[in-house]
Amino acid sequence: MKVSFLQNKFLQKLSIYTISSYINKAIPFLMLPILTNYLSTDEYGEVSMFLALMNLLIAVFGLSIEGALMRKFYDKGDSFPTVLFNYLFLLLSSFSVCSVLFVIFSSKITTYSGVSVQYLAAAVLGSFFSVICYCVNSLHQAEGKATAYAIFTNGWSFLNALLSIILVVFFSLGVVGRVYGIAISTILMGVVGILLLCKNGIIPSIDKKLILEELKVFGLPMLPMNLRGTILGFTDKLFIANIIGLSAAGVYTVGTQLAMIIDIFVRSIALAYTPWVYAKLQDASSESLKKIVRLTYTLILIIIIVSFSWIIIARLASPLLVSSDYEDSFVYLNWLIACNGILGVQLLLVNFIYYSKKTKLYSLLSIFSIFLNIFLNYVFITTRGTIGAAQATLVVYATTLLFTVLIVYNQYKQIPVSYTHLTLPTILRV
C-alpha cells in the first residue's frame, strides 16, 4: 500500500524541521562572505571565543531545563503550569549565581578565553535568554507544532543576522558589532519567548521537592552530557587561541562553520525523530519497536551519504563561500564533516538513553570524553598544529559513539531486528 507524503505526519514534520533548520543556519552561513570580508582573522577568533563562552554558560547553568521541560510536558499534564514556573525560577537562580561568579573571576576568564571584559555581561545575558528560547522550542517540539518552531527559530536567526550586519557593515563596529548583534537579538527573542511560555499558563508556586528532583534526576546527571558537546566545541578553539593565536582560531572556526551544513542536517532529523521515537517507545509494541529499528538504520545511512556529498560540494564552491584570508579553513573540512556525521548518529541513539532515564553510565561516558578531548587536543595541537584539533575531535566523537552504541544495545537488545524490513515501502509506514 502506497503512503502519500502528505499523509505521513513524520515526513511532514521532518520536512518542516529540515527546511526551518536550513533556513535558520543558512542565514549565518550566508553571512560568512560578509563577515570574513569585514572582520580580520583575529576578530573572527574573538567572536568565536565569545560564542564558545556563551555555549559553555548554557551547558553549565542552563541545567538542561529545555530537555527536562519536554519530558515533564508528557508526564505532568494539568500540573504543567506549576512545573513551568519552578523551572523558570530555577533557571533565574542558576544564572544569578553565574553572574556573581563572573564578577569574581572576570579577569581570569578574560585571560584564558580571549574575550574582553566588556563582552562578559553580554555573554551572561545572551546565555540566559538563549535557554529561554530553547525552552520555547522544546515546547513547540513536544506539542508537535513544527510550524511554530520554524517561525520562532528563523525569526531569532534573522534578527541576529540583521542586527549584526547593521552594526558591522553600516556602523563599522567590527567585532563589537557582531558580539552586540548576537546578544541584543537573543535578549529580544528571549523576552518574546517568556511571553509565549506564559501562554501555557504559569502558577507562581515554589515547589522545593520538584526543584530538588529536577536537580537530582535530570539537571545534575545531564550536566556532564551537555558539557561534553560544549567542551568538544570549545576546547579546540581555546587551545588553538592560546597555543597558536586568535587568528588561527578564527580560521579554524570558519572551517567548523563550513562543516555546519551537516550539523544542521542531522539536528533537523533529530528534531523530528525525538518526539516520534518517544511515542513509539511509550507504545512498546513489537511492531512499534520494529519501526524504530527500520527508521533509525535508514536515517544513519542517509547521514553518511549526505556527509560525503557535502565534502565534494563545499570544495567546489569554496571561492564563493569565504574570502581569500580564510582559504586554510578548507584544510580541516573533511575531519570536521566526519565529526558532524558521527554526531548525527549519536543524536539518534542518545534518545533511547534519555527515555529510559538510565543516564548515569552515559554521564560517566560524557565525563570520560571531556577529559579525553582536553588531553588529545593539547597533545595533537602542540605536535601537529591546528589540524590536530580537528583530528583530536574526530577521535573523541568516534570513541564516544562506540560506547553509546554499547550502552543502547545493552538497554534495548530485546528489540527484534529483521534486516529484510529495511525497504522503502516499510520505512514509509513509520
PATI-712158 format. One record per residue (C-alpha): x, y, z; residue number from 1. Coordinates in nm, 3 decimals, always signed. Layout:
BEGIN
         u         v         w     i
         X         Y         Z   NUM
...
% end
This chain:
BEGIN
         u         v         w     i
    +0.000    +0.000    +0.000     1
    +0.143    +0.334    -0.105     2
    +0.167    +0.604    +0.156     3
    +0.103    +0.959    +0.049     4
    +0.372    +1.206    +0.154     5
    +0.107    +1.441    +0.287     6
    -0.045    +1.161    +0.493     7
    +0.280    +1.078    +0.667     8
    +0.297    +1.304    +0.972     9
    +0.656    +1.218    +1.045    10
    +0.768    +1.316    +0.697    11
    +0.562    +1.635    +0.713    12
    +0.727    +1.743    +1.037    13
    +1.066    +1.628    +0.920    14
    +1.034    +1.843    +0.608    15
    +0.933    +2.148    +0.815    16
    +1.214    +2.096    +1.064    17
    +1.464    +2.035    +0.785    18
    +1.363    +2.342    +0.585    19
    +1.347    +2.552    +0.900    20
    +1.687    +2.435    +1.020    21
    +1.848    +2.503    +0.685    22
    +1.694    +2.849    +0.666    23
    +1.800    +2.912    +1.024    24
    +2.159    +2.804    +0.968    25
    +2.176    +2.925    +0.610    26
    +2.140    +3.283    +0.733    27
    +2.468    +3.285    +0.935    28
    +2.623    +3.059    +0.669    29
    +2.541    +3.318    +0.402    30
    +2.692    +3.579    +0.632    31
    +3.032    +3.410    +0.603    32
    +3.136    +3.602    +0.288    33
    +3.029    +3.928    +0.456    34
    +3.187    +3.868    +0.797    35
    +3.512    +3.727    +0.656    36
    +3.548    +4.046    +0.449    37
    +3.470    +4.286    +0.734    38
    +3.635    +4.101    +1.025    39
    +4.003    +4.017    +1.048    40
    +4.105    +3.662    +1.141    41
    +4.188    +3.789    +1.492    42
    +3.845    +3.950    +1.527    43
    +3.675    +3.637    +1.399    44
    +3.870    +3.442    +1.657    45
    +3.742    +3.669    +1.934    46
    +3.382    +3.629    +1.815    47
    +3.424    +3.251    +1.810    48
    +3.553    +3.254    +2.169    49
    +3.259    +3.472    +2.274    50
    +3.013    +3.223    +2.125    51
    +3.202    +2.933    +2.283    52
    +3.179    +3.105    +2.621    53
    +2.805    +3.157    +2.578    54
    +2.757    +2.790    +2.492    55
    +2.960    +2.688    +2.796    56
    +2.738    +2.901    +3.020    57
    +2.425    +2.749    +2.864    58
    +2.556    +2.398    +2.932    59
    +2.660    +2.464    +3.293    60
    +2.395    +2.700    +3.423    61
    +2.110    +2.609    +3.188    62
    +2.077    +2.276    +3.377    63
    +1.927    +2.103    +3.071    64
    +1.598    +2.272    +3.155    65
    +1.474    +2.273    +2.796    66
    +1.514    +1.892    +2.775    67
    +1.354    +1.837    +3.115    68
    +1.066    +2.065    +3.017    69
    +0.983    +1.843    +2.720    70
    +0.989    +1.532    +2.940    71
    +0.768    +1.695    +3.205    72
    +0.524    +1.808    +2.938    73
    +0.445    +1.442    +2.873    74
    +0.443    +1.344    +3.241    75
    +0.267    +1.620    +3.438    76
    -0.047    +1.705    +3.241    77
    -0.260    +1.962    +3.426    78
    +0.018    +2.042    +3.674    79
    +0.248    +2.165    +3.397    80
    +0.191    +2.541    +3.472    81
    +0.337    +2.486    +3.820    82
    +0.626    +2.289    +3.673    83
    +0.693    +2.569    +3.423    84
    +0.710    +2.836    +3.695    85
    +0.952    +2.631    +3.905    86
    +1.174    +2.565    +3.606    87
    +1.190    +2.935    +3.524    88
    +1.265    +3.010    +3.891    89
    +1.544    +2.751    +3.888    90
    +1.685    +2.899    +3.569    91
    +1.685    +3.253    +3.711    92
    +1.853    +3.133    +4.030    93
    +2.119    +2.946    +3.835    94
    +2.212    +3.245    +3.622    95
    +2.216    +3.475    +3.925    96
    +2.490    +3.253    +4.065    97
    +2.658    +3.266    +3.724    98
    +2.658    +3.648    +3.728    99
    +2.821    +3.661    +4.070   100
    +3.092    +3.413    +3.967   101
    +3.165    +3.610    +3.653   102
    +3.218    +3.928    +3.852   103
    +3.456    +3.748    +4.088   104
    +3.658    +3.567    +3.819   105
    +3.624    +3.816    +3.531   106
    +3.998    +3.879    +3.496   107
    +4.084    +3.509    +3.478   108
    +3.803    +3.439    +3.232   109
    +3.928    +3.719    +3.009   110
    +4.287    +3.593    +3.024   111
    +4.213    +3.235    +2.924   112
    +3.923    +3.288    +2.682   113
    +4.046    +3.594    +2.496   114
    +3.702    +3.753    +2.543   115
    +3.713    +4.118    +2.654   116
    +3.564    +4.215    +2.991   117
    +3.306    +4.436    +2.818   118
    +3.162    +4.125    +2.650   119
    +3.121    +3.913    +2.965   120
    +2.788    +4.072    +3.062   121
    +2.667    +4.020    +2.706   122
    +2.768    +3.653    +2.730   123
    +2.578    +3.600    +3.058   124
    +2.260    +3.775    +2.940   125
    +2.280    +3.610    +2.600   126
    +2.314    +3.262    +2.752   127
    +2.019    +3.317    +2.990   128
    +1.781    +3.429    +2.718   129
    +1.913    +3.157    +2.486   130
    +1.789    +2.895    +2.733   131
    +1.451    +3.071    +2.740   132
    +1.438    +3.043    +2.361   133
    +1.537    +2.676    +2.377   134
    +1.254    +2.614    +2.626   135
    +1.005    +2.768    +2.382   136
    +1.139    +2.547    +2.103   137
    +1.121    +2.238    +2.326   138
    +0.754    +2.304    +2.400   139
    +0.679    +2.360    +2.032   140
    +0.857    +2.033    +1.957   141
    +0.672    +1.844    +2.234   142
    +0.338    +1.978    +2.113   143
    +0.420    +1.880    +1.757   144
    +0.398    +2.245    +1.645   145
    +0.665    +2.227    +1.377   146
    +0.546    +2.545    +1.203   147
    +0.553    +2.750    +1.526   148
    +0.901    +2.611    +1.594   149
    +1.014    +2.718    +1.248   150
    +0.876    +3.072    +1.279   151
    +1.034    +3.133    +1.619   152
    +1.373    +2.983    +1.532   153
    +1.405    +3.155    +1.197   154
    +1.289    +3.485    +1.343   155
    +1.567    +3.461    +1.600   156
    +1.830    +3.383    +1.336   157
    +1.708    +3.658    +1.101   158
    +1.713    +3.920    +1.377   159
    +2.064    +3.810    +1.477   160
    +2.188    +3.849    +1.120   161
    +2.010    +4.181    +1.060   162
    +2.148    +4.348    +1.372   163
    +2.497    +4.208    +1.312   164
    +2.509    +4.333    +0.951   165
    +2.380    +4.678    +1.053   166
    +2.638    +4.711    +1.330   167
    +2.933    +4.552    +1.147   168
    +2.882    +4.679    +0.791   169
    +2.692    +5.006    +0.819   170
    +2.829    +5.127    +1.154   171
    +3.174    +4.969    +1.102   172
    +3.185    +4.842    +1.461   173
    +3.377    +4.526    +1.374   174
    +3.388    +4.260    +1.645   175
    +3.187    +4.485    +1.881   176
    +2.902    +4.495    +1.631   177
    +2.899    +4.119    +1.586   178
    +2.903    +4.047    +1.960   179
    +2.630    +4.301    +2.038   180
    +2.427    +4.185    +1.739   181
    +2.424    +3.834    +1.885   182
    +2.346    +3.948    +2.240   183
    +2.073    +4.203    +2.161   184
    +1.886    +3.974    +1.920   185
    +1.894    +3.692    +2.176   186
    +1.765    +3.916    +2.456   187
    +1.478    +4.045    +2.239   188
    +1.374    +3.694    +2.131   189
    +1.408    +3.576    +2.491   190
    +1.156    +3.839    +2.602   191
    +0.920    +3.719    +2.328   192
    +0.987    +3.364    +2.448   193
    +0.885    +3.446    +2.806   194
    +0.555    +3.585    +2.677   195
    +0.496    +3.268    +2.473   196
    +0.573    +3.048    +2.774   197
    +0.324    +3.244    +2.982   198
    +0.052    +3.148    +2.731   199
    +0.084    +2.791    +2.861   200
    -0.022    +2.924    +3.199   201
    +0.209    +2.985    +3.493   202
    +0.112    +2.916    +3.852   203
    +0.352    +3.100    +4.085   204
    +0.415    +2.834    +4.347   205
    +0.760    +2.729    +4.464   206
    +0.786    +2.351    +4.487   207
    +1.114    +2.267    +4.660   208
    +1.060    +1.896    +4.610   209
    +1.017    +1.943    +4.235   210
    +1.328    +2.162    +4.211   211
    +1.541    +1.916    +4.408   212
    +1.404    +1.629    +4.200   213
    +1.493    +1.813    +3.881   214
    +1.849    +1.876    +4.002   215
    +1.892    +1.519    +4.125   216
    +1.726    +1.323    +3.844   217
    +1.783    +1.537    +3.535   218
    +1.972    +1.862    +3.580   219
    +2.293    +1.747    +3.750   220
    +2.318    +1.399    +3.588   221
    +2.270    +1.561    +3.247   222
    +2.538    +1.824    +3.315   223
    +2.830    +1.606    +3.200   224
    +2.641    +1.516    +2.882   225
    +2.571    +1.879    +2.797   226
    +2.922    +1.982    +2.891   227
    +3.061    +1.714    +2.665   228
    +2.918    +1.868    +2.349   229
    +3.003    +2.220    +2.457   230
    +3.357    +2.140    +2.565   231
    +3.418    +1.942    +2.248   232
    +3.326    +2.256    +2.057   233
    +3.516    +2.487    +2.292   234
    +3.840    +2.313    +2.386   235
    +3.987    +2.303    +2.037   236
    +3.934    +2.676    +1.983   237
    +4.064    +2.756    +2.333   238
    +4.387    +2.560    +2.283   239
    +4.436    +2.699    +1.932   240
    +4.385    +3.056    +2.058   241
    +4.630    +3.011    +2.348   242
    +4.893    +2.794    +2.176   243
    +4.887    +2.927    +1.819   244
    +4.684    +3.251    +1.833   245
    +4.341    +3.411    +1.785   246
    +4.396    +3.440    +1.410   247
    +4.437    +3.062    +1.375   248
    +4.131    +3.013    +1.595   249
    +3.934    +3.242    +1.364   250
    +4.034    +3.047    +1.051   251
    +3.957    +2.716    +1.223   252
    +3.616    +2.847    +1.331   253
    +3.530    +2.927    +0.970   254
    +3.614    +2.563    +0.891   255
    +3.373    +2.446    +1.159   256
    +3.104    +2.672    +1.014   257
    +3.157    +2.530    +0.666   258
    +3.107    +2.184    +0.813   259
    +2.799    +2.312    +0.995   260
    +2.577    +2.220    +0.700   261
    +2.595    +1.857    +0.815   262
    +2.526    +1.961    +1.173   263
    +2.215    +2.141    +1.051   264
    +2.101    +1.838    +0.860   265
    +2.146    +1.587    +1.142   266
    +1.986    +1.811    +1.403   267
    +1.683    +1.870    +1.182   268
    +1.643    +1.494    +1.160   269
    +1.677    +1.466    +1.538   270
    +1.409    +1.731    +1.593   271
    +1.151    +1.522    +1.413   272
    +1.290    +1.189    +1.532   273
    +1.289    +1.262    +1.909   274
    +0.913    +1.304    +1.975   275
    +0.839    +1.025    +1.725   276
    +1.070    +0.774    +1.892   277
    +0.944    +0.873    +2.240   278
    +0.588    +0.797    +2.129   279
    +0.693    +0.461    +1.978   280
    +0.887    +0.360    +2.289   281
    +0.587    +0.451    +2.503   282
    +0.373    +0.225    +2.287   283
    +0.631    -0.055    +2.331   284
    +0.453    -0.294    +2.096   285
    +0.655    -0.532    +1.881   286
    +0.553    -0.351    +1.563   287
    +0.649    -0.010    +1.708   288
    +0.992    -0.140    +1.805   289
    +1.046    -0.278    +1.455   290
    +0.953    +0.061    +1.309   291
    +1.209    +0.227    +1.536   292
    +1.483    -0.002    +1.409   293
    +1.390    +0.042    +1.042   294
    +1.378    +0.420    +1.056   295
    +1.690    +0.455    +1.271   296
    +1.904    +0.248    +1.035   297
    +1.771    +0.433    +0.734   298
    +1.846    +0.774    +0.884   299
    +2.200    +0.665    +0.969   300
    +2.255    +0.565    +0.604   301
    +2.118    +0.899    +0.484   302
    +2.351    +1.088    +0.720   303
    +2.654    +0.904    +0.579   304
    +2.557    +0.975    +0.216   305
    +2.485    +1.345    +0.275   306
    +2.812    +1.392    +0.468   307
    +3.024    +1.257    +0.182   308
    +2.829    +1.467    -0.068   309
    +2.894    +1.792    +0.118   310
    +3.271    +1.730    +0.123   311
    +3.269    +1.743    -0.258   312
    +3.023    +2.032    -0.292   313
    +3.196    +2.256    -0.036   314
    +3.535    +2.223    -0.203   315
    +3.391    +2.306    -0.544   316
    +3.213    +2.614    -0.408   317
    +3.500    +2.735    -0.188   318
    +3.567    +3.063    -0.378   319
    +3.208    +3.170    -0.321   320
    +3.195    +3.086    +0.049   321
    +3.486    +3.271    +0.213   322
    +3.741    +3.542    +0.141   323
    +4.098    +3.453    +0.048   324
    +4.220    +3.521    +0.404   325
    +4.027    +3.213    +0.519   326
    +4.130    +2.965    +0.246   327
    +4.313    +2.749    +0.501   328
    +3.980    +2.667    +0.667   329
    +3.920    +2.402    +0.397   330
    +4.216    +2.201    +0.528   331
    +4.001    +2.098    +0.825   332
    +3.680    +2.033    +0.631   333
    +3.698    +1.653    +0.585   334
    +3.771    +1.593    +0.952   335
    +3.503    +1.829    +1.077   336
    +3.234    +1.696    +0.844   337
    +3.312    +1.345    +0.966   338
    +3.270    +1.472    +1.324   339
    +2.925    +1.612    +1.247   340
    +2.819    +1.292    +1.072   341
    +2.916    +1.087    +1.378   342
    +2.735    +1.341    +1.596   343
    +2.419    +1.286    +1.391   344
    +2.422    +0.913    +1.460   345
    +2.474    +0.981    +1.830   346
    +2.184    +1.228    +1.841   347
    +1.957    +0.948    +1.725   348
    +2.086    +0.687    +1.967   349
    +2.101    +0.905    +2.277   350
    +1.720    +0.938    +2.273   351
    +1.697    +0.580    +2.393   352
    +1.914    +0.663    +2.693   353
    +1.718    +0.977    +2.776   354
    +1.386    +0.798    +2.752   355
    +1.494    +0.516    +2.982   356
    +1.615    +0.773    +3.239   357
    +1.919    +0.548    +3.296   358
    +2.166    +0.825    +3.237   359
    +2.435    +0.751    +3.498   360
    +2.651    +0.534    +3.270   361
    +2.619    +0.784    +2.988   362
    +2.714    +1.061    +3.228   363
    +3.034    +0.871    +3.310   364
    +3.099    +0.832    +2.938   365
    +3.049    +1.206    +2.893   366
    +3.296    +1.283    +3.171   367
    +3.548    +1.045    +3.014   368
    +3.506    +1.208    +2.671   369
    +3.559    +1.554    +2.822   370
    +3.895    +1.457    +2.973   371
    +3.991    +1.262    +2.661   372
    +3.908    +1.566    +2.447   373
    +4.116    +1.802    +2.662   374
    +4.411    +1.561    +2.663   375
    +4.405    +1.483    +2.290   376
    +4.354    +1.846    +2.187   377
    +4.654    +1.957    +2.389   378
    +4.874    +1.674    +2.258   379
    +4.760    +1.694    +1.896   380
    +4.766    +2.075    +1.869   381
    +5.112    +2.105    +2.026   382
    +5.253    +1.835    +1.796   383
    +5.050    +1.874    +1.474   384
    +4.928    +2.232    +1.482   385
    +4.573    +2.344    +1.410   386
    +4.489    +2.031    +1.206   387
    +4.546    +1.835    +1.526   388
    +4.237    +1.996    +1.678   389
    +4.011    +1.852    +1.408   390
    +4.179    +1.511    +1.431   391
    +4.151    +1.501    +1.810   392
    +3.782    +1.593    +1.794   393
    +3.716    +1.314    +1.543   394
    +3.885    +1.054    +1.766   395
    +3.677    +1.166    +2.065   396
    +3.349    +1.166    +1.868   397
    +3.417    +0.819    +1.728   398
    +3.511    +0.681    +2.071   399
    +3.200    +0.829    +2.233   400
    +2.976    +0.690    +1.960   401
    +3.120    +0.342    +2.004   402
    +3.043    +0.338    +2.375   403
    +2.699    +0.494    +2.316   404
    +2.615    +0.207    +2.082   405
    +2.719    -0.042    +2.350   406
    +2.505    +0.132    +2.617   407
    +2.197    +0.148    +2.394   408
    +2.241    -0.213    +2.284   409
    +2.264    -0.329    +2.644   410
    +1.942    -0.143    +2.733   411
    +1.739    -0.234    +2.423   412
    +1.889    -0.561    +2.298   413
    +1.545    -0.720    +2.327   414
    +1.418    -0.515    +2.031   415
    +1.353    -0.751    +1.741   416
    +1.554    -0.670    +1.429   417
    +1.483    -0.802    +1.080   418
    +1.702    -0.651    +0.810   419
    +1.456    -0.766    +0.545   420
    +1.225    -0.493    +0.669   421
    +1.469    -0.222    +0.564   422
    +1.290    -0.135    +0.241   423
    +1.142    +0.196    +0.131   424
    +0.774    +0.089    +0.150   425
    +0.813    -0.038    +0.506   426
    +1.019    +0.261    +0.612   427
    +0.744    +0.497    +0.496   428
    +0.496    +0.318    +0.720   429
    +0.657    +0.459    +1.032   430
% end
